Amino acid sequence: MPHRNREGHRKRSLAVFPGSFDPITNGHLDIIGRSLSVFDQVTIAILVNPEKHPLFTVEERVAIIREAFPGEQRVQVDTFSGLLVDYAERVGASVIVRGLRAISDFEFEFQMALMNRRLNPRIETVFMMPAESYSYLSSRLVKEVFQLGGRVSELVPAVVERRLREKYGTGAAVRPPARPPSSKSERGIHSGASAPNSRSERGIHSGASAPNSKSERGIHSRASAPNSKSERGIHSRASVRARRT
Ligand code: ADP
Protein backbone atom coordinates (compact mmCIF):
# COMPACT_ATOMS: atom_id res chain seq x y z
CA MET A 1 0.00 0.00 0.00
CA PRO A 2 1.48 3.36 -0.95
CA HIS A 3 2.52 5.61 1.91
CA ARG A 4 0.44 8.74 2.19
CA ASN A 5 1.09 11.91 4.05
CA ARG A 6 -1.41 13.75 6.23
CA GLU A 7 -3.02 15.42 3.26
CA GLY A 8 -3.56 12.04 1.68
CA HIS A 9 -1.00 12.57 -1.06
CA ARG A 10 1.13 9.62 -1.97
CA LYS A 11 4.57 9.99 -0.45
CA ARG A 12 7.33 9.88 -3.03
CA SER A 13 9.54 6.86 -2.56
CA LEU A 14 13.21 7.62 -2.18
CA ALA A 15 16.02 5.10 -2.41
CA VAL A 16 19.60 5.70 -1.43
CA PHE A 17 22.31 4.13 -3.58
CA PRO A 18 25.51 4.29 -1.52
CA GLY A 19 29.04 3.67 -2.72
CA SER A 20 32.35 5.22 -3.53
CA PHE A 21 31.68 5.73 -7.25
CA ASP A 22 35.34 6.28 -7.97
CA PRO A 23 34.35 6.66 -10.75
CA ILE A 24 30.75 5.89 -11.64
CA THR A 25 30.49 3.17 -14.28
CA ASN A 26 27.83 1.87 -16.62
CA GLY A 27 27.20 -0.87 -14.05
CA HIS A 28 26.17 1.79 -11.54
CA LEU A 29 24.07 3.52 -14.21
CA ASP A 30 22.34 0.24 -14.93
CA ILE A 31 21.39 -0.16 -11.26
CA ILE A 32 20.24 3.46 -11.03
CA GLY A 33 18.07 3.00 -14.13
CA ARG A 34 16.48 -0.09 -12.63
CA SER A 35 15.96 1.74 -9.33
CA LEU A 36 14.13 4.51 -11.14
CA SER A 37 11.68 2.00 -12.50
CA VAL A 38 10.77 1.05 -8.93
CA PHE A 39 11.28 4.22 -6.89
CA ASP A 40 10.31 7.81 -7.54
CA GLN A 41 13.72 9.19 -6.67
CA VAL A 42 17.23 7.89 -6.19
CA THR A 43 19.94 9.61 -4.21
CA ILE A 44 23.43 8.56 -5.14
CA ALA A 45 25.24 8.83 -1.82
CA ILE A 46 29.01 9.07 -2.01
CA LEU A 47 30.79 7.88 1.08
CA VAL A 48 33.21 10.45 2.41
CA ASN A 49 36.18 8.69 3.88
CA PRO A 50 39.15 10.91 4.67
CA GLU A 51 41.32 7.86 5.13
CA LYS A 52 40.84 6.78 1.57
CA HIS A 53 42.89 7.82 -1.37
CA PRO A 54 40.47 7.77 -4.22
CA LEU A 55 41.41 8.70 -7.75
CA PHE A 56 38.70 11.37 -7.89
CA THR A 57 37.98 13.72 -5.03
CA VAL A 58 34.49 13.74 -3.59
CA GLU A 59 33.82 17.04 -5.34
CA GLU A 60 34.98 15.62 -8.65
CA ARG A 61 32.80 12.55 -8.19
CA VAL A 62 29.79 14.72 -7.42
CA ALA A 63 30.45 16.80 -10.54
CA ILE A 64 30.95 13.71 -12.70
CA ILE A 65 27.71 12.14 -11.53
CA ARG A 66 25.80 15.37 -12.09
CA GLU A 67 27.13 15.52 -15.61
CA ALA A 68 26.19 11.89 -16.18
CA PHE A 69 22.54 12.71 -15.37
CA PRO A 70 21.83 15.97 -17.14
CA GLY A 71 18.40 17.30 -16.26
CA GLU A 72 17.37 14.12 -14.47
CA GLN A 73 15.24 15.49 -11.67
CA ARG A 74 14.71 12.09 -10.10
CA VAL A 75 18.38 11.52 -9.43
CA GLN A 76 20.24 13.46 -6.75
CA VAL A 77 23.84 13.30 -5.67
CA ASP A 78 24.87 13.61 -2.08
CA THR A 79 27.74 12.77 0.22
CA PHE A 80 27.64 11.14 3.61
CA SER A 81 29.70 9.83 6.45
CA GLY A 82 28.62 8.01 9.58
CA LEU A 83 26.08 5.23 9.69
CA LEU A 84 24.39 4.65 6.37
CA VAL A 85 21.02 3.90 7.99
CA ASP A 86 21.22 7.18 9.91
CA TYR A 87 21.91 9.00 6.68
CA ALA A 88 19.00 7.23 4.94
CA GLU A 89 16.65 8.11 7.78
CA ARG A 90 17.82 11.71 7.77
CA VAL A 91 17.07 12.21 4.09
CA GLY A 92 13.74 10.40 4.31
CA ALA A 93 14.73 7.29 2.36
CA SER A 94 13.20 3.98 3.31
CA VAL A 95 15.31 1.88 0.98
CA ILE A 96 18.98 1.23 0.40
CA VAL A 97 19.77 -0.08 -3.06
CA ARG A 98 22.81 -2.23 -3.65
CA GLY A 99 24.00 -3.90 -6.82
CA LEU A 100 24.74 -7.61 -6.88
CA ARG A 101 27.19 -8.53 -9.54
CA ALA A 102 27.92 -12.12 -8.73
CA ILE A 103 27.54 -14.74 -6.07
CA SER A 104 30.82 -13.49 -4.66
CA ASP A 105 29.12 -10.20 -3.70
CA PHE A 106 26.33 -11.98 -1.94
CA GLU A 107 27.73 -13.14 1.37
CA PHE A 108 29.16 -9.80 2.28
CA GLU A 109 26.13 -7.85 1.12
CA PHE A 110 23.83 -10.20 3.00
CA GLN A 111 25.78 -9.56 6.19
CA MET A 112 25.67 -5.81 5.72
CA ALA A 113 21.97 -5.83 4.91
CA LEU A 114 21.14 -7.76 8.05
CA MET A 115 23.30 -5.52 10.19
CA ASN A 116 21.69 -2.44 8.71
CA ARG A 117 18.29 -3.95 9.42
CA ARG A 118 19.32 -4.53 12.99
CA LEU A 119 20.51 -0.95 13.25
CA ASN A 120 17.33 0.40 11.75
CA PRO A 121 14.49 -2.00 10.88
CA ARG A 122 12.61 0.76 9.07
CA ILE A 123 15.18 0.84 6.28
CA GLU A 124 14.97 -2.00 3.79
CA THR A 125 17.87 -3.10 1.57
CA VAL A 126 16.99 -3.98 -2.00
CA PHE A 127 19.43 -5.78 -4.28
CA MET A 128 19.41 -5.37 -8.01
CA MET A 129 21.25 -7.32 -10.66
CA PRO A 130 22.78 -5.43 -13.56
CA ALA A 131 22.67 -6.55 -17.17
CA GLU A 132 24.97 -9.51 -17.62
CA SER A 133 27.37 -7.43 -19.63
CA TYR A 134 28.11 -5.32 -16.54
CA SER A 135 28.38 -8.16 -14.08
CA TYR A 136 32.16 -8.13 -14.21
CA LEU A 137 32.50 -4.36 -14.16
CA SER A 138 33.94 -2.38 -11.28
CA SER A 139 35.36 1.10 -10.83
CA ARG A 140 38.72 -0.37 -9.99
CA LEU A 141 38.87 -2.44 -13.16
CA VAL A 142 37.96 0.58 -15.25
CA LYS A 143 40.84 2.56 -13.74
CA GLU A 144 43.28 -0.27 -14.28
CA VAL A 145 42.22 -0.90 -17.83
CA PHE A 146 42.37 2.80 -18.68
CA GLN A 147 45.81 3.23 -17.12
CA LEU A 148 47.06 0.33 -19.17
CA GLY A 149 45.77 1.87 -22.35
CA GLY A 150 42.63 -0.21 -22.75
CA ARG A 151 39.35 1.06 -24.10
CA VAL A 152 36.75 1.94 -21.50
CA SER A 153 34.25 3.79 -23.66
CA GLU A 154 31.64 1.05 -23.41
CA LEU A 155 32.12 0.72 -19.68
CA VAL A 156 31.66 4.27 -18.42
CA PRO A 157 29.70 7.39 -19.38
CA ALA A 158 31.56 9.79 -21.70
CA VAL A 159 32.21 12.25 -18.88
CA VAL A 160 34.16 9.62 -16.97
CA GLU A 161 36.34 8.75 -19.94
CA ARG A 162 37.07 12.45 -20.40
CA ARG A 163 37.90 12.93 -16.73
CA LEU A 164 40.15 9.88 -16.76
CA ARG A 165 42.01 11.35 -19.71
CA GLU A 166 42.36 14.65 -17.86
CA LYS A 167 43.60 12.85 -14.75
CA TYR A 168 46.12 10.69 -16.46
CA GLY A 169 46.89 12.87 -19.43
CA THR A 170 46.47 9.92 -21.74
CA GLY A 171 44.71 6.62 -22.10
CA ALA A 172 48.01 4.81 -22.13
CA ALA A 173 49.76 3.36 -19.15
CA VAL A 174 51.23 6.09 -17.03
CA ARG A 175 52.78 3.92 -14.39
CA PRO A 176 54.93 0.99 -15.28
CA PRO A 177 54.44 -2.08 -13.18
CA ALA A 178 56.53 -1.71 -10.05
CA ARG A 179 57.28 -5.37 -9.57
CA PRO A 180 56.61 -8.66 -11.24
CA PRO A 181 53.16 -10.05 -10.64
CA SER A 182 53.22 -12.24 -7.61
CA SER A 183 49.83 -13.77 -7.69
CA LYS A 184 47.58 -15.41 -10.15
CA SER A 185 45.15 -12.58 -9.88
CA GLU A 186 47.74 -9.96 -10.66
CA ARG A 187 48.76 -11.85 -13.74
CA GLY A 188 45.12 -11.78 -14.74
CA ILE A 189 45.19 -8.14 -15.68
CA HIS A 190 48.39 -6.49 -14.73
CA SER A 191 50.74 -5.96 -11.89
CA GLY A 192 50.81 -2.64 -10.15
CA ALA A 193 52.10 -0.61 -7.29
CA SER A 194 48.99 0.89 -5.77
CA ALA A 195 47.50 -0.81 -2.76
CA PRO A 196 44.19 -2.49 -3.18
CA ASN A 197 41.52 -1.23 -0.86
CA SER A 198 38.51 -3.39 -1.20
CA ARG A 199 37.51 -6.97 -1.22
CA SER A 200 37.32 -7.02 -4.95
CA GLU A 201 40.65 -5.30 -5.25
CA ARG A 202 42.24 -7.95 -3.14
CA GLY A 203 40.76 -10.46 -5.51
CA ILE A 204 42.61 -9.11 -8.45
CA HIS A 205 45.83 -7.67 -7.34
CA SER A 206 47.69 -7.75 -4.13
CA GLY A 207 49.31 -4.83 -2.44
CA ALA A 208 50.99 -3.47 0.59
CA SER A 209 48.50 -1.82 2.88
CA ALA A 210 45.02 -3.14 2.49
CA PRO A 211 42.75 -4.33 5.25
CA ASN A 212 42.93 -8.06 5.09
CA SER A 213 40.56 -9.63 7.47
CA LYS A 214 36.84 -9.90 7.54
CA SER A 215 36.83 -8.29 10.93
CA GLU A 216 38.46 -5.21 9.54
CA ARG A 217 35.61 -4.95 7.18
CA GLY A 218 33.23 -5.22 10.12
CA ILE A 219 30.64 -2.84 11.29
CA HIS A 220 32.53 0.25 11.82
CA SER A 221 35.64 1.73 10.51
CA ARG A 222 38.46 2.88 12.62
CA ALA A 223 40.79 5.72 12.20
CA SER A 224 43.30 4.18 9.90
CA ALA A 225 42.49 0.81 8.57
CA PRO A 226 39.36 -0.05 6.75
CA ASN A 227 38.78 1.27 3.44
CA SER A 228 36.37 -1.23 2.29
CA LYS A 229 32.99 -2.10 1.02
CA SER A 230 31.65 -2.58 4.51
CA GLU A 231 32.24 1.04 5.28
CA ARG A 232 30.05 1.95 2.40
CA GLY A 233 27.57 -0.71 3.42
CA ILE A 234 27.16 0.36 7.01
CA HIS A 235 29.07 3.42 7.88
CA SER A 236 32.27 5.23 7.60
CA ARG A 237 33.54 7.40 10.37
CA ALA A 238 32.23 9.18 13.40
CA SER A 239 32.31 12.71 12.10
CA VAL A 240 29.01 13.11 10.40
CA ARG A 241 28.99 15.58 7.62
CA ALA A 242 26.19 14.87 5.28
CA ARG A 243 25.74 17.44 2.62
CA ARG A 244 22.80 17.58 0.34
CA THR A 245 23.86 18.72 -3.03
P1 ADP B 1 31.24 -0.49 -3.05
O1 ADP B 1 32.69 -0.62 -2.87
O2 ADP B 1 30.44 -0.17 -1.84
O3 ADP B 1 30.70 -1.67 -3.82
P2 ADP B 1 31.00 0.98 -5.41
O4 ADP B 1 31.00 2.40 -5.75
O5 ADP B 1 32.03 0.13 -6.07
O6 ADP B 1 31.06 0.83 -3.88
O7 ADP B 1 29.58 0.38 -5.72
C1 ADP B 1 28.40 0.93 -5.21
C2 ADP B 1 27.27 -0.04 -5.45
O8 ADP B 1 27.19 -0.32 -6.84
C3 ADP B 1 27.44 -1.39 -4.77
O9 ADP B 1 26.18 -1.86 -4.39
C4 ADP B 1 28.00 -2.26 -5.85
O10 ADP B 1 27.71 -3.61 -5.63
C5 ADP B 1 27.27 -1.70 -7.03
N1 ADP B 1 27.99 -1.93 -8.28
C6 ADP B 1 29.24 -1.58 -8.59
N2 ADP B 1 29.55 -1.97 -9.84
C7 ADP B 1 28.46 -2.61 -10.30
C8 ADP B 1 28.14 -3.28 -11.53
N3 ADP B 1 29.02 -3.39 -12.51
N4 ADP B 1 26.93 -3.81 -11.66
C9 ADP B 1 26.04 -3.71 -10.65
N5 ADP B 1 26.26 -3.14 -9.47
C10 ADP B 1 27.46 -2.58 -9.30
Residues whose N, C-alpha, C, O or C-beta is under 5 A from the ligand:
A	BS01	ADP	P18 G19 S20 F21 D22 G27 H28 I31 V97 R98 G99 L100 R101 P130 Y134 S135 L137 S138 K229 R232
